[in-house]
Amino acid sequence: MKFTQTLGYMVAVILLSYGCLAKPSNRETVMENEKELDPAFILRWTVIEGTGDIEIEIQANCTGWTGISLAEGRIGQPGSYGDVMMGGFNDELQLGYSEDRHIALENPDPANGHLFDDSNDILLKSARYEEPWTIIRILRSLNTGDSQDIPIVPGPMTVSWTISPTDDTSSGLGSAVFFFSSRRRHTRW
């Protein structure tokens, strides 16, 4: 009995020691690509090999939410629309959030159509605020199969970005600063 008890203590000490010496796992994806769309807005991304997924990091100089829109068609043209991915970090609640939306770009007025997608196809990986930056990471499929999402394909795509001084996303996004026409960029995914 004494031998069994001693052996049990030795095994427990060995396992505890091994756990203390083990390095913590760093599960944050290393971003392979970066594009400064504006001095106040940096977009990073990496396609996760073998999964059909892309991880996107948005770093914006703002205290509220931020986001990007992938455009299909030309702004002001009938039938043109944007696939909006947005999120932020609520300091009061110490909680990150994300939203999957779309907008008609025939008339891209913020009060004219930032609608929630029927299917939320983005996953919030992380969110934080590091003065003066709001930084969010989201994951989504390159092609979600959702008609309200735009597939992300290799090559240039039109990307618009937006920032807001508030975490309130319910007001039709009217308090945001939008960069659709003069500041959109073609980003090579």
C-alpha positions in Angstrom: 0.0 0.0 0.0 2.8 2.4 0.9 4.6 1.6 -2.4 1.5 2.3 -4.4 0.9 5.5 -2.6 4.5 6.7 -3.1 4.4 5.7 -6.8 1.2 7.7 -7.2 2.8 10.8 -5.7 5.8 10.4 -8.0 3.6 10.1 -11.1 1.7 13.2 -9.9 4.9 15.2 -9.4 6.2 14.2 -12.8 3.0 15.1 -14.6 2.8 18.4 -12.7 6.4 19.2 -13.5 5.9 18.4 -17.2 2.8 20.7 -17.3 4.8 23.5 -15.7 7.7 23.1 -18.2 5.5 22.9 -21.3 5.4 26.0 -23.5 2.0 27.6 -23.9 0.4 27.1 -27.2 0.2 30.1 -29.5 -3.0 29.6 -31.5 -3.0 33.0 -33.1 -2.6 32.7 -36.9 0.4 34.5 -38.4 -0.9 36.9 -41.0 1.0 36.4 -44.3 -0.3 39.5 -46.1 -0.7 43.2 -45.1 -2.1 46.2 -46.9 -2.2 49.7 -45.4 -5.4 51.1 -47.0 -5.0 54.4 -45.1 -2.6 55.5 -42.3 -5.6 54.9 -40.0 -6.5 51.5 -41.4 -4.5 48.3 -41.9 -5.8 45.1 -43.3 -4.0 41.8 -42.7 -5.0 38.3 -43.9 -3.9 34.8 -44.5 -5.6 31.9 -46.4 -5.5 28.9 -44.1 -4.1 26.1 -46.3 -6.3 23.1 -46.9 -9.4 24.5 -45.2 -10.9 26.9 -47.7 -11.0 29.6 -45.0 -9.4 33.0 -44.7 -8.5 34.8 -41.5 -8.7 38.6 -41.7 -7.4 41.1 -39.2 -8.6 44.7 -39.3 -6.6 47.3 -37.3 -8.3 50.7 -37.3 -7.6 53.9 -35.5 -11.0 54.2 -33.9 -12.7 53.8 -30.5 -15.8 52.0 -31.9 -16.5 49.4 -34.5 -14.7 49.0 -37.8 -15.2 46.9 -40.9 -14.6 46.1 -44.6 -16.9 45.7 -47.6 -16.1 43.6 -50.6 -17.8 45.2 -53.7 -19.6 43.4 -56.5 -20.3 45.7 -59.5 -19.6 49.4 -59.6 -20.8 51.8 -57.0 -24.0 53.6 -58.2 -24.8 50.8 -60.8 -28.0 48.9 -60.5 -27.6 45.6 -58.8 -24.2 46.4 -57.3 -23.7 45.5 -53.6 -21.2 45.1 -50.9 -20.5 42.2 -48.5 -19.8 43.8 -45.1 -17.8 42.2 -42.3 -17.6 44.4 -39.2 -16.8 44.2 -35.5 -15.2 45.9 -32.6 -14.4 45.7 -28.9 -16.8 47.1 -26.2 -14.6 48.6 -23.5 -17.5 48.8 -21.0 -18.3 45.1 -21.4 -14.8 44.0 -22.2 -16.3 42.0 -25.0 -15.7 41.7 -28.7 -18.4 41.5 -31.3 -18.8 40.9 -35.1 -21.6 41.3 -37.6 -22.1 39.9 -41.1 -24.1 42.4 -43.3 -24.6 43.5 -46.8 -25.4 46.9 -48.5 -26.9 47.9 -51.8 -24.3 50.0 -53.6 -26.7 51.6 -56.1 -27.0 54.3 -53.3 -24.4 53.5 -50.7 -25.8 56.0 -48.1 -25.2 54.3 -44.7 -28.8 54.7 -43.8 -29.9 53.0 -47.0 -29.3 49.3 -46.5 -26.7 47.9 -44.1 -28.8 44.8 -43.6 -27.9 41.7 -41.5 -27.2 38.6 -43.7 -29.7 35.8 -43.3 -26.8 33.6 -42.4 -23.9 34.7 -40.2 -20.9 33.4 -42.1 -18.1 35.0 -40.1 -16.6 33.9 -36.8 -15.0 36.4 -34.4 -11.6 35.0 -33.4 -10.5 37.9 -31.3 -11.1 41.6 -30.5 -9.2 44.2 -28.5 -8.5 47.8 -28.1 -4.9 49.0 -27.8 -4.9 52.8 -27.8 -5.6 54.2 -30.4 -6.3 50.9 -32.3 -9.4 48.7 -32.5 -8.1 45.3 -33.7 -10.4 42.5 -34.7 -9.8 39.1 -36.3 -12.5 37.2 -38.1 -12.6 33.9 -39.9 -14.8 33.0 -42.9 -14.8 30.6 -45.8 -13.4 32.0 -49.1 -16.7 31.0 -50.7 -19.5 30.7 -48.2 -22.1 29.6 -50.8 -24.3 32.4 -49.4 -25.8 34.7 -52.0 -25.4 37.6 -49.7 -21.6 37.1 -49.5 -19.1 37.7 -52.1 -16.5 34.9 -52.7 -12.9 36.0 -52.0 -10.9 35.0 -55.0 -7.2 35.3 -55.9 -6.3 38.6 -57.5 -7.5 42.1 -57.1 -10.8 42.8 -55.4 -12.4 46.2 -54.5 -12.2 46.7 -50.7 -13.9 49.6 -48.9 -13.4 50.2 -45.2 -15.2 52.0 -42.5 -14.7 53.2 -38.9 -16.9 54.5 -36.2 -16.3 56.4 -32.9 -19.0 54.3 -31.2 -19.9 50.6 -30.5 -23.5 51.3 -31.4 -24.1 49.4 -34.7 -27.9 49.7 -34.4 -28.4 53.2 -35.7 -28.2 52.4 -39.4 -24.5 52.9 -39.3 -25.1 56.6 -39.8 -22.4 57.7 -37.3 -19.6 56.0 -39.2 -17.0 57.4 -41.5 -17.3 55.5 -44.8 -14.7 55.2 -47.5 -16.4 53.9 -50.5 -15.6 55.9 -53.6 -12.5 58.0 -53.1 -10.7 55.6 -50.8 -11.5 52.2 -52.0 -8.6 50.1 -53.0 -8.0 47.0 -55.0 -6.6 44.5 -52.7 -4.9 41.4 -54.1 -6.0 38.4 -52.1 
